[in-house]
């Protein structure tokens, strides 16, 4: 037992931290939405409130990536967590939709610190823990964000009221801070390694990263994943209610089913990546995504829609697994990479429902899913001639990458 604990010390600490972070964000997300409804916000205002939250995150991820490389992930995580948790103590007093927009936007800026910190640590340690676990990060986050958090947020809002609910959310932020203080460890920059907050070398490294074709392709895949996921979560419930006449409970059950399959894919398909090779695994996931979107958008049939949402969950899970595995092949400091990668991720999350809303308003809800299908085909066409490593295990260790300073975790 002692040997097992010693061997898996990082896993046993880091993934509970990720799940705890997901619980706090998921609880806050449903609580803010319900609070907006409680104060009489219109659907457009509710959409703008969630949009301002994403805008806050977008504005913060790049800066937080620079900070991680300067002072380390633990300090960035703890500082951002403290400020974000304090922000939720004040959300209850933002008693108009416009004030709530501003409040969640500011909180989103600080919340980005936790996302970037954990992303940078995971990127640095993925080779050591094994590429077959490349989906565990998002799976752990999804357990908290997609299931425990929303259930807890809804129960709290109904049972104890919004004021106390936001106080509990602040306590959840505090719990993740305490866990991060144990799990994460900052490495002090060496002499001459961090000459200033915005040194010319920093911008040179970022420009090199943005010119790296491989990184742009991986980051673009991440944007497509988050755009598709956010579109699905936003519009599939409405489609289930309006097109298929299902009850709210049944519609919510379909979303839960999709989430369960997605999380299972993240946890279980990593070893399949090692067997199939990155190229075949990647294009299989794109093919499944195309088939899923065609079933969801091309037919007015509930059984086919259910098959489509299951295939979409598997497709997005596979894409996430191969994407995180591919990141370890790309040279660069993990903090800056996590910041720029996070910018693509949150941009997809924000733009997906925005563009999907226009498509759905003009052509119907099922057209939202058909509109995503060409993006999967285009991504496959762009990456078809790319050189891929035959096996994920053949990727070089992050510590061997040029210009990287590996984060040390106890």
N, C-alpha and C positions, 0 to 999 in steps of 0.2 A: 504494500500500500504506500509506504514512504517513497519507494522508487517511482511509483506511478504519479504521485503528487508532484515529485520533483521534476519528472519528465514533462508533465502537462501543466506546469505552474502558470505559464502565460495563458493557455487556453482557458483554464479554470477561473482566471481572473478577468481576462479581457472580454470574453463573450458575455458573461453576466453584466459587465459594465455597458456593453453595447445594448443588451436587452433592457437594462434599467433606463438608459437614455431613450430608447424607443417608447417605453411606457410613459415617461414624462411628456414627451412630444405628442404621443398619441392621445393621452388624456387631455392635454392642453388644446389640441386641435378640435376635438369634439366639444369641449367645454366652451371654447370661443364661438364656435358655430351656433351652439344652442343659446348662448348668451346674446348673440346678435339677433336670433329669432325672437328671443324673449323681449328685447327692447324694440321690436317692430321693424327690423331692417328688411328691406326688399330683397328679392333674389339677386338683383344686380349689385346691391350694396354688399351682400354676403360674398358674392364672387370677388368684389373689389377688396374686401377685407382679407380673403385668402390670398389674393394677388399681391397685396402690400406685404404680407408675411413672406412670400417668395421673393419679392423685390428686396426686402431687408436681408434675406439670406444671400441673394446674389451679390449685393453690395459688400458683403462681409467676407465671402469665401477667399477671395484673392488676397486681401490684407491679412487674413488669419493664416494663410499659407506662408506668407513672408514671416509672420511672427513665430510660427512653429519652428522654422529654420533658425531664427535668431535666439529664442529663449527656451524652446522645447515644448512638446505637446502637453505636458502636465500643467505648466503654468498657464498656457493659453486656455486649456479646457477649464481649469478651476476659475480663472478670472471671468471668462465668458459665462460660465455656469452661474456664478454668484450674481452677475449683473442681470442675466436673463431671469433667474429665479426672483430677484428683487422686482423686476419688471412685472411679473405676474401678480405680485402683491398689490400692484397699483392698477391692474387691468379693470377690476371691478368698478373703479371710480371713473373710468372712461365710458360714460353712460349715454353716448350718442354714437351712431355708426361712424361718423367722421373721426371722432376721437379714438374709437377702437381701431380704425385703420392705422392711424399713426402709432398707437401703442404696440400693435402686433408687428408693425414694420420695424420699429426700434428693437423689439425683442428678437425678431428674426435675425437682425444683424449680429447680436450676441450669441444666439443659438448656433450660428454658422461656425463659431469657434470650436464647439464640441464635435461637429461633423468632420471638420478638416483635421482636427487633432487625431481622432480615431482612425480616419482614413489613412493618414500618414504613417501611423504606427502599424496598421495592418499591412500596408504596402511594404514596409521595411521588413516585416517578419513573415510574410507569406511563404517564402522559400523555405524557411526553417521549419514551419509547422506543416508544410506539405500543400502542393497545389490542389490535391483532392479536397481540401477544406476552403477553397477559394470562394465558395458560395456561403460559407458559414457566417460571414460578417453581416451580409444583408439579411440572411435568414434570422439571425439573432435579433436584429433591429426590427424586422417585420413581426416577429412574435410579440414584441412590446407595442410597436406602433400600430399594427393592423388589428390586433385582437385584444390584448389585455388593456391597453390604453383607452380605446374607444368604449369598451365595456365599463371600465372604471369611471371614465369621465361622465358617461350617461347616468350611471348609478349615483355618483356624487351630486351631479346637478339636480337630479330628481329628489335625492334623499336629504341633502344638507343645505342646498341653496348655492348660489354662484359665489358669494363672498367667501364662504368656507372652502368651496371647491378650488378656487384659485390659491388659497393658502396651502391646501394639500399639494397642489402642483408645485408650489415653491419648495415644499418639503421633499418632493420627489427629485427636484433639481439638487437639493442639498445631499440627498442620498447618493446620487450619481457622483457628486463632487467628492464625497468621502471615499467612495470606491475608487475613483480615479487617483486620489492621493496615494492609495495603496498599490494600484496596478501599474500606473504609468510612472516613468522616471525620465527626467530631463538630462540630456547630455550637454555639458557646457561646451560652447564652441572653442576650438583651439586658437592659439595665438595667430592673429591675422586672418582668421577664418570668417569673422563677422565684422568687417571694418566699419559698418554703419547700417542704419535701418534701410536705407535705399541706396546701397552702393551700386556703382556702374556694373559691377560683376553680377549683381542680382538680376538686373534687367537683361544683361547678356545671356544669362542662363535661361530666363523666361523666353527670350526671343528664339534661342536654340530649341527650346521645348516646343514652341509653337510652329517652328519650321520642321519639326520631326514628323514626317508623314505617318509613321506608325502610331505616334501618340494621338494625332488628330483623328485617325481612323478609329482608335479605341474610344476616345472621348466622344466622337460622333455617335458611336454605337450606344454609349451610356446615355446620351441625350435622347436617342430614339427609344431606349428602354423606359426612361422616366416619363417621356411624353406619352407613350402608349399606355403605361400603367396609370398615369393620372387621368387620361382620357377614359379609360375603361372604368375606373372608380367613379368618375364624375357622371358618365352618361349611361352606363349599363343599368343602373337602378331605374332611371327615368324611362329607358327603353323597355324594361321589364314591366313597369307599371302601365305605360301608354300603349305599347305595341302588343303585349301579350296579356294584359289585364291581370297580372299577378298582384297578390297582396304585398304590403310593405315588408312584412315578415319574410315572405318567400323570396322577395327580391333581395333583401339583406342576406338571406341564406345563400343565394347564388354568389354574392360577393365574398362571403366567408368561405365557400367551397373553392373559389378561385384562389383565395389567399392561402388556404391549406395546401393546395397542390403546388403553388409557387414556392412556399417554404420547404415543402418536402423535396422539390426539385433542387433547391439550393443546398440542402443538407446531403442529398443522396447521389447527385449526378457528377460530383467531382471526380470520383474514380473512373467513371465512364469517359471523362475527358482524357485521362491518361491512356486509356485503352484505344480510343478512337483517333486520337491526334487532334490538334487544335483546328486545323482546316476543316476536316470532315464534320467535327462537332459543331463548328460555327455555322457552316452552311446548312447543316441539318436543322439547327435552331431557326435560321431564317426561313427555311421551307415550311417548318411547322407554324411559324408566325404568319406567313402568307396564307396557309390553309385555314388557320384559325380566324383571321380577319375576314376572309372570304365567306366563311360559314356564319360569322356574326353579322356581316353587313349585306350579304348577297341573297339570303333566304329569310322568309318570314316563317320560321319554324322553330318552336321552342326546343325540341330535342336537338336539332342541329346547332342552335345557339349554345346549348349546354356543352355539347362536344367542342364547339369553338372556344368557349371560355376556358375549358380544361386544357386544350392544346395551346392556347395563348399563355396560360400560366407556365406550362412546361417550356415553351419557347423562350419566354422572358427569363425564366430561371436558368436555362442553359446559356443564354447570352451573357447573363451576369457572371456566371461561373467562368466562362472563357475570357471575359473581359478583364476581371481582376487578375486572372492568371497571366494574361498578356502584359499587364502593366509592369510586372517585375522584369521584363525584358528591356524596358526603356530606361536609358540612363538619365540621371538627374536627381536632385535632392528631393526627398519624399514630401517635405512640407510644401514646397512650391508646386510640385506635381499634384498633390492632393488639392491645393487651392484652385489651380486651373481646371483640374478634372471636376471638382465640385461645381465650378462655374458652369460647365457644360451640363452637369447633372441637374442642377436646380433650374437652369434655363429651359431645359426640356420639360421639367415638371410644371413650370409656369406657363410656357407657350402652348403646350399640348391642349389643355382645356380651352384656352383663349381662342386658338385657331379652330379647334373642334367645335366650339360654340357657334362660330360663324358658318361652318360647313353644315352643322346640324340644323341651324335656323333656316338655311337656304334650301337644303336638299333632303332634310329628314335625318333622324338620329342614326339610322343604320349607315348612312353615308359617311359618318364620322369614321367608322372602322374601315370602310372601303377606301377612304382618303389616306389612311395610314399604310395600306398595302403597298402602294408604289414606293414608299420610302424604304421598306424592307427590300424590295427588288433593286432599287438604286444602290443601296449599301452593298448588297451582294455583288452587283456588277462592278462597283468600284474596287472591291477587295478580291475579285476573282483571280487576278494575275499576281497578287501579292505572295511573297515567299513566306511560308509558315514553318515553324519547327514541327517536326513529325510528332513529338511527344511533349506534353507540358513539362514533364520532369527534366527535359533537356535544356530548359531555360536557365540562364546564368543566375547565380545568387545575387541578391540586391547588394550585398556588401562588396561584390566584385565590380559593380558598375562604376564607371568613371564619374568623379565629381560628387559621389554620394557620401553623406555622413550618416551612418546607420543610427537609429534611435535605440537606446539601451533600455530594456525593461527588466526589472528584477525577476 
